[in-house]
């Protein structure tokens, strides 16, 4: 199931099949961590290290221009995406991409982040993408949310990602 940017306001609960208890529990926990923390302007690298310390998952976080008085945190997992100043991502084994898209939609709605914004051309959808959309955070900032699957070390992994565009990139 693909969620187009125009359907981002659709909030339908999608159950995660109850098989392989450990993997399902990890997927549910990881998606909830994303929903609860990745849209918070108060998340810091230190908080991310503690918050996302969930067995069976990986995360990536940086904030080059924090909202709070916290010190900027550099990218540590992979390079900064050009034109962004913040990334929050969590990934875990298995294909839960449709559920991840629904969780991301619900998290955006619960935070009141519902105003569409133009998606920068550098963001590309792939066959494994279930959600790729841009939303206006405030008059100067845009968030790009991306969910889907990719090849992990032990097969497919699901990811949920939000990147905040730097002010100059938000107007491109």
C-alpha positions in Angstrom: 0.0 0.0 0.0 1.5 3.4 -1.0 0.5 6.5 0.7 0.8 9.5 -1.5 1.6 12.9 0.0 -2.0 14.0 -0.6 -3.3 11.1 1.5 -1.1 12.0 4.5 -4.1 13.1 6.6 -5.7 9.6 6.4 -5.4 8.0 9.8 -6.4 4.3 9.7 -5.3 1.9 12.3 -3.5 -1.1 10.7 -2.8 -4.0 13.0 0.5 -5.7 13.0 0.0 -9.4 12.6 0.8 -11.3 15.8 3.5 -13.6 14.7 7.0 -14.1 16.0 6.4 -12.2 19.3 10.0 -10.8 19.6 10.1 -9.3 16.2 6.6 -7.9 16.4 7.2 -6.4 19.8 10.4 -4.8 18.6 8.6 -3.4 15.5 5.8 -2.0 17.7 8.2 -0.5 20.2 10.4 1.1 17.5 7.4 2.7 15.7 6.1 4.0 18.9 9.5 5.5 19.8 9.5 7.3 16.4 6.0 8.6 16.9 6.7 9.7 20.5 10.1 11.4 20.0 11.2 12.1 16.5 8.9 15.2 16.1 9.9 16.7 19.4 12.0 19.9 19.0 13.5 19.1 22.4 15.2 15.8 21.3 18.9 15.9 21.7 21.7 13.5 20.7 22.1 12.4 24.4 18.3 11.8 24.7 18.2 9.9 21.4 21.0 7.6 22.6 19.0 6.7 25.7 15.6 6.8 24.1 16.4 4.7 21.1 18.5 2.1 22.9 16.1 -0.7 21.9 17.5 -4.1 21.1 17.1 -5.1 17.5 16.9 -1.6 16.2 19.2 1.0 14.8 18.8 4.8 14.9 20.3 7.9 13.4 20.0 11.3 14.9 21.6 14.7 14.4 20.5 18.3 15.1 22.7 21.0 13.8 20.4 23.8 14.9 18.6 22.8 18.1 15.4 24.5 19.2 16.5 24.4 22.8 19.7 25.5 24.4 21.2 22.0 23.8 24.5 21.9 21.9 24.3 21.0 18.2 24.9 17.3 17.6 26.8 16.3 14.4 25.8 13.4 12.2 27.4 10.2 13.4 25.8 7.3 11.4 25.9 8.7 7.9 26.5 12.1 6.3 24.1 15.0 6.7 21.5 15.1 3.9 22.3 18.3 2.0 19.8 21.0 2.9 18.8 19.5 6.2 19.7 20.5 9.7 18.1 17.6 11.6 17.4 13.9 11.1 15.6 11.4 13.3 15.4 7.8 12.0 14.7 4.4 13.5 15.0 1.1 11.6 14.4 -2.5 12.6 14.3 -6.0 10.9 11.2 -7.1 8.9 8.7 -5.6 6.6 6.3 -3.4 8.6 6.4 -0.6 6.1 2.6 -0.1 5.7 2.2 0.0 9.5 5.2 2.4 9.7 3.5 4.8 7.2 0.3 4.7 9.3 2.2 5.4 12.5 4.0 8.3 10.9 0.7 9.8 9.6 -0.8 9.5 13.1 2.2 11.0 14.7 2.1 14.0 12.4 -1.6 14.5 13.0 -1.2 14.2 16.8 1.5 16.9 16.6 -0.7 19.2 14.4 1.8 18.9 11.5 -0.7 18.7 8.7 -0.1 21.6 6.3 1.4 20.2 3.0 4.6 21.6 1.7 6.4 21.1 -1.6 8.6 18.0 -1.6 12.1 19.0 -2.7 13.2 17.3 -5.9 16.2 15.6 -4.2 13.8 13.3 -2.4 12.9 10.3 -4.6 10.4 7.6 -4.1 11.5 4.0 -4.6 9.5 0.8 -5.1 10.0 0.2 -1.3 8.6 3.6 -0.2 5.3 3.6 1.6 5.3 7.3 2.5 7.2 10.3 1.2 5.7 13.7 2.1 6.7 17.2 3.1 4.8 19.1 5.8 5.2 22.7 7.0 6.4 22.9 10.6 6.2 26.7 10.8 6.7 29.5 8.3 10.4 28.9 8.0 10.7 25.1 8.4 9.6 22.0 6.5 9.8 18.4 7.6 10.2 15.5 5.1 8.8 12.2 6.3 9.9 9.0 4.6 8.9 5.4 5.5 9.5 2.1 3.7 11.8 -0.9 3.6 15.4 -1.4 2.4 17.9 -4.2 2.4 19.4 -4.7 5.9 22.1 -7.0 7.1 19.7 -9.9 7.6 17.1 -9.2 5.0 14.5 -6.4 4.7 14.3 -3.8 7.4 11.7 -1.1 7.9 12.6 2.5 8.5 10.8 5.6 9.6 12.7 8.9 9.0 12.0 12.6 9.4 14.4 15.3 8.2 14.0 19.0 8.9 15.0 21.2 6.1 17.3 24.1 6.9 15.6 27.5 6.4 17.2 28.2 3.0 16.4 24.7 1.7 12.7 25.1 2.8 12.3 27.8 0.2 13.9 25.9 -2.7 
